[in-house]
């Protein structure tokens, strides 16, 4: 049965104190007024925060912005708890919609800035911009002369004139304004022949509610084609909904591991009754897989890492790329309807079926391979995919030592291309 999860509204209680009748001629100082959003955020963090015992005492009346309060009490390992406008979060997780460019930006191995990925229904996608296009200039400024901070300042604008160099070396200039982005989270899929076996390749970018249908459709094709090996490309997947991770795990492992727990959510000692097992269920399009290769990067996080961790005790999983970000914890998202806020404290840690949970430094890869952003997804010459296909065919990635030299690794993804990202989302509180 599909697990239904939903935003849980905060119940606000007013407590009134009655004073005695004794006269007191000394003026009583008026109590400092506390912003309701700050107060509601503080109440939730004191109750649900995984590290509530380490929260410092702060004067709530000195804060008018709940996000500033969260920054003030944040535990040193917590880079993710947040407060955000409620509707923005609901649009993102339920509909896969946000605003922005609709493209990710990344430096390649030669330090050229390129388009890393594009959502089809987005400002970049609607202008037919594609992965691999090199960005020569931003508003007339040569990118090669700009610092990363200066590039990010340009990308923060609402409209920019991009000077692109296309794969055929032609130059194209486009003035693009940020706008609505509908996130197609299955960005690419294909079936390859590897040493007489069928290998499904899936580029998956975000764990959102609409992703469930897209994943099922993709796995239906894989099943019809007799796929027995899987290359799961999570290099840019910063996370999302735990319920969608359940769906992906069931499609991958449902035939072999039906009704098996792959992860346990463990809450703080105030809410041990909320601890929950995440269980694999057999789905109509579950595959019978022999080998799984997962492509990762420093942008691979949260629900992506949960999926990797969950699969490791079940299959011979091989990781190719670079070490993941390191987020073995998740948050519950509460709605404060009084202030129209989504309040998301880190509230649980994830433990796989083998007891593995401490990967704050990231999950290491088996084979370090640096991607070459100039190739589109699915091109067998793209270094990570090439290494994965070689590994499944020969048992070796076939990567050269020159590719692995220290200092050649490009910087992490500069942007996911949307105003609101899913790196901070995980589970919606029941």
HELIX and SHEET records of a PDB file:
HELIX    1   1 UNK A   36  UNK A   48  1                                  13    
HELIX    2   2 UNK A   52  UNK A   54  5                                   3    
HELIX    3   3 UNK A   60  UNK A   62  5                                   3    
HELIX    4   4 UNK A   66  UNK A   73  1                                   8    
HELIX    5   5 UNK A   86  UNK A   95  1                                  10    
HELIX    6   6 UNK A  123  UNK A  126  1                                   4    
HELIX    7   7 UNK A  143  UNK A  145  5                                   3    
HELIX    8   8 UNK A  148  UNK A  155  1                                   8    
HELIX    9   9 UNK A  211  UNK A  224  1                                  14    
HELIX   10  10 UNK A  242  UNK A  253  1                                  12    
HELIX   11  11 UNK A  272  UNK A  274  5                                   3    
HELIX   12  12 UNK A  303  UNK A  312  1                                  10    
HELIX   13  13 UNK A  383  UNK A  394  1                                  12    
HELIX   14  14 UNK A  401  UNK A  404  5                                   4    
SHEET    1   A 4 UNK A   8  UNK A   9  0                                        
SHEET    2   A 4 UNK A 329  UNK A 336  1                                        
SHEET    3   A 4 UNK A 341  UNK A 352 -1                                        
SHEET    4   A 4 UNK A  82  UNK A  85 -1                                        
SHEET    1   B 3 UNK A   8  UNK A   9  0                                        
SHEET    2   B 3 UNK A 329  UNK A 336  1                                        
SHEET    3   B 3 UNK A 427  UNK A 428  1                                        
SHEET    1   C 5 UNK A   8  UNK A   9  0                                        
SHEET    2   C 5 UNK A 329  UNK A 336  1                                        
SHEET    3   C 5 UNK A 341  UNK A 352 -1                                        
SHEET    4   C 5 UNK A 261  UNK A 267 -1                                        
SHEET    5   C 5 UNK A 276  UNK A 279 -1                                        
SHEET    1   D 2 UNK A  97  UNK A 100  0                                        
SHEET    2   D 2 UNK A 179  UNK A 182 -1                                        
SHEET    1   E 2 UNK A 103  UNK A 107  0                                        
SHEET    2   E 2 UNK A 113  UNK A 118 -1                                        
SHEET    1   F 4 UNK A 141  UNK A 142  0                                        
SHEET    2   F 4 UNK A 134  UNK A 138 -1                                        
SHEET    3   F 4 UNK A 159  UNK A 165 -1                                        
SHEET    4   F 4 UNK A 171  UNK A 177 -1                                        
SHEET    1   G 6 UNK A 186  UNK A 194  0                                        
SHEET    2   G 6 UNK A 197  UNK A 204 -1                                        
SHEET    3   G 6 UNK A 229  UNK A 233  1                                        
SHEET    4   G 6 UNK A 291  UNK A 296  1                                        
SHEET    5   G 6 UNK A 316  UNK A 321  1                                        
SHEET    6   G 6 UNK A 367  UNK A 368  1                                        
END                                                                             
